[in-house]
């Protein structure tokens, strides 16, 4: 597992060769989830409480008194949400990859291989959650990311474009680029360049759709 995790960062092509023959995924998924949960646990509970109160105020709703709600409760909710979303997104992503590369393009990859590729590539996103923890603490925002929006957000007004650039997280883009390299090894007819271009286009498309719905 340690060797595969290192290859996700340093040698995704070699990792793809291994996952093609032995598509293990569960331990990598657990490791990624553990990293993501640690990044959430390290955030002080007051940050979640402040974020909730700010969201309520932004929506024009009455903000509850501080003694009526608990930051610990919201952090616990965040932990449960991370655990559920982590696996749902991984399974859905593997399904989308299978639909694009196997069914649409006629590739040879199997769903289990795409699931294994996703579990290992998403270790980069989980690592990113740890990297941005000090930034989230300093900004007191549990949803702060390090990405395109970090540099362009001050230049943009509130709206779709701002939500879009804020969603372009560097670690997510890195994960999906690595994902393309890994799954290119599942089919000799698929070049790493094409696979990477398609996977990055997919994640940008996800972000564009999410931004259209306001989140």
C-alpha positions as semicolon CSV with decimal commas, in nm:
position;residue;x (nm);y (nm);z (nm)
1;X;0,000;0,000;0,000
2;X;0,279;0,243;0,088
3;X;0,455;0,172;-0,241
4;X;0,134;0,219;-0,439
5;X;0,057;0,542;-0,255
6;X;0,405;0,674;-0,337
7;X;0,360;0,575;-0,702
8;X;0,039;0,776;-0,719
9;X;0,254;1,085;-0,664
10;X;0,579;0,983;-0,830
11;X;0,518;0,706;-1,085
12;X;0,150;0,684;-1,190
13;X;0,239;0,492;-1,504
14;X;0,400;0,215;-1,303
15;X;0,101;0,217;-1,069
16;X;-0,129;0,178;-1,368
17;X;0,064;-0,130;-1,481
18;X;0,020;-0,287;-1,136
19;X;-0,350;-0,199;-1,106
20;X;-0,415;-0,338;-1,453
21;X;-0,311;-0,682;-1,330
22;X;-0,421;-0,647;-0,966
23;X;-0,693;-0,382;-0,926
24;X;-0,693;-0,353;-0,546
25;X;-0,879;-0,050;-0,416
26;X;-1,022;-0,088;-0,065
27;X;-0,708;-0,022;0,143
28;X;-0,619;0,279;-0,073
29;X;-0,973;0,412;-0,029
30;X;-0,943;0,373;0,349
31;X;-0,607;0,550;0,351
32;X;-0,747;0,840;0,151
33;X;-1,049;0,863;0,377
34;X;-0,824;0,862;0,685
35;X;-0,620;1,152;0,547
36;X;-0,935;1,348;0,463
37;X;-1,080;1,287;0,808
38;X;-0,757;1,391;0,979
39;X;-0,767;1,717;0,785
40;X;-1,118;1,776;0,918
41;X;-1,041;1,675;1,277
42;X;-0,749;1,919;1,292
43;X;-0,984;2,212;1,231
44;X;-1,105;2,378;1,553
45;X;-1,481;2,329;1,608
46;X;-1,531;2,706;1,630
47;X;-1,449;2,731;1,260
48;X;-1,745;2,512;1,167
49;X;-1,970;2,712;1,396
50;X;-1,855;3,044;1,247
51;X;-1,909;2,910;0,895
52;X;-2,261;2,797;0,982
53;X;-2,352;3,130;1,137
54;X;-2,206;3,319;0,839
55;X;-2,408;3,105;0,598
56;X;-2,727;3,165;0,795
57;X;-2,665;3,539;0,797
58;X;-2,589;3,543;0,422
59;X;-2,922;3,374;0,354
60;X;-3,104;3,631;0,565
61;X;-3,208;3,376;0,825
62;X;-3,208;3,426;1,198
63;X;-2,874;3,323;1,348
64;X;-2,917;3,099;1,655
65;X;-2,755;3,197;1,981
66;X;-2,408;3,055;2,041
67;X;-2,520;2,856;2,343
68;X;-2,791;2,683;2,139
69;X;-2,555;2,520;1,886
70;X;-2,219;2,349;1,911
71;X;-1,914;2,361;1,690
72;X;-1,836;2,004;1,792
73;X;-2,171;1,897;1,648
74;X;-2,102;2,062;1,314
75;X;-1,754;1,910;1,299
76;X;-1,907;1,568;1,366
77;X;-2,155;1,627;1,084
78;X;-1,867;1,729;0,858
79;X;-1,679;1,409;0,943
80;X;-1,978;1,193;0,857
81;X;-2,033;1,388;0,535
82;X;-1,670;1,343;0,433
83;X;-1,688;0,967;0,493
84;X;-2,008;0,926;0,291
85;X;-1,909;1,160;0,009
86;X;-1,562;1,005;-0,022
87;X;-1,695;0,665;-0,121
88;X;-1,992;0,791;-0,321
89;X;-1,773;1,018;-0,533
90;X;-1,519;0,740;-0,584
91;X;-1,782;0,489;-0,702
92;X;-1,954;0,746;-0,925
93;X;-1,624;0,861;-1,073
94;X;-1,531;0,502;-1,156
95;X;-1,869;0,461;-1,326
96;X;-1,820;0,778;-1,531
97;X;-1,473;0,663;-1,635
98;X;-1,611;0,324;-1,738
99;X;-1,884;0,495;-1,940
100;X;-1,636;0,719;-2,120
101;X;-1,336;0,494;-2,174
102;X;-1,495;0,149;-2,201
103;X;-1,840;0,203;-2,346
104;X;-1,798;0,526;-2,545
105;X;-1,439;0,476;-2,662
106;X;-1,443;0,096;-2,674
107;X;-1,158;0,051;-2,428
108;X;-1,063;-0,263;-2,242
109;X;-1,078;-0,125;-1,888
110;X;-1,308;-0,282;-1,631
111;X;-1,507;-0,104;-1,360
112;X;-1,293;-0,255;-1,083
113;X;-0,980;-0,120;-1,251
114;X;-1,129;0,229;-1,272
115;X;-1,232;0,202;-0,907
116;X;-0,878;0,105;-0,809
117;X;-0,737;0,390;-1,017
118;X;-0,974;0,639;-0,851
119;X;-0,894;0,515;-0,500
120;X;-0,522;0,568;-0,556
121;X;-0,539;0,893;-0,755
122;X;-0,768;1,052;-0,496
123;X;-0,494;1,006;-0,236
124;X;-0,356;1,327;-0,383
125;X;-0,678;1,514;-0,303
126;X;-0,676;1,368;0,048
127;X;-0,317;1,483;0,092
128;X;-0,427;1,825;-0,027
129;X;-0,683;1,839;0,252
130;X;-0,397;1,816;0,500
131;X;-0,184;2,072;0,318
132;X;-0,456;2,339;0,325
133;X;-0,546;2,280;0,691
134;X;-0,327;2,568;0,819
135;X;-0,482;2,795;0,555
136;X;-0,833;2,695;0,662
137;X;-0,746;2,767;1,023
138;X;-0,601;3,108;0,940
139;X;-0,899;3,207;0,722
140;X;-1,147;3,041;0,960
141;X;-1,317;2,884;0,660
142;X;-1,343;2,501;0,647
143;X;-1,408;2,512;0,271
144;X;-1,097;2,708;0,172
145;X;-0,903;2,542;-0,111
146;X;-0,575;2,605;-0,288
147;X;-0,650;2,651;-0,654
148;X;-0,723;2,887;-0,938
149;X;-0,964;3,085;-0,723
150;X;-0,687;3,154;-0,472
151;X;-0,532;3,394;-0,724
152;X;-0,830;3,507;-0,934
153;X;-1,106;3,542;-0,674
154;X;-1,003;3,894;-0,562
155;X;-1,044;4,009;-0,924
156;X;-1,394;3,868;-0,976
157;X;-1,738;3,968;-0,858
158;X;-1,981;3,729;-0,693
159;X;-2,140;3,499;-0,948
160;X;-2,094;3,194;-1,166
161;X;-1,738;3,268;-1,278
162;X;-1,622;3,316;-0,919
163;X;-1,783;2,990;-0,810
164;X;-1,624;2,815;-1,108
165;X;-1,266;2,929;-1,042
166;X;-1,307;2,858;-0,670
167;X;-1,393;2,500;-0,761
168;X;-1,074;2,446;-0,962
169;X;-0,867;2,301;-0,681
170;X;-0,504;2,229;-0,771
171;X;-0,498;1,897;-0,586
172;X;-0,819;1,781;-0,756
173;X;-0,681;1,870;-1,099
174;X;-0,358;1,688;-1,011
175;X;-0,558;1,383;-0,900
176;X;-0,753;1,364;-1,225
177;X;-0,443;1,417;-1,436
178;X;-0,279;1,125;-1,254
179;X;-0,599;0,928;-1,301
180;X;-0,565;0,973;-1,676
181;X;-0,208;0,842;-1,673
182;X;-0,308;0,539;-1,465
183;X;-0,602;0,434;-1,677
184;X;-0,407;0,482;-2,000
185;X;-0,220;0,167;-1,894
186;X;-0,543;-0,033;-1,893
187;X;-0,569;-0,016;-2,273
188;X;-0,272;-0,016;-2,509
189;X;-0,470;0,188;-2,762
190;X;-0,522;0,483;-2,526
191;X;-0,237;0,732;-2,505
192;X;-0,151;0,900;-2,172
193;X;-0,205;1,240;-2,331
194;X;-0,556;1,161;-2,453
195;X;-0,658;0,991;-2,128
196;X;-0,526;1,281;-1,918
197;X;-0,699;1,539;-2,137
198;X;-1,029;1,353;-2,101
199;X;-1,006;1,306;-1,724
200;X;-0,913;1,670;-1,663
201;X;-1,199;1,775;-1,892
202;X;-1,432;1,559;-1,683
203;X;-1,337;1,722;-1,353
204;X;-1,362;2,071;-1,506
205;X;-1,706;1,972;-1,632
206;X;-1,806;1,857;-1,283
207;X;-1,693;2,192;-1,143
208;X;-1,882;2,384;-1,411
209;X;-2,205;2,197;-1,331
210;X;-2,160;2,245;-0,956
211;X;-2,095;2,616;-1,006
212;X;-2,415;2,645;-1,208
213;X;-2,609;2,511;-0,908
214;X;-2,444;2,758;-0,676
215;X;-2,191;2,537;-0,495
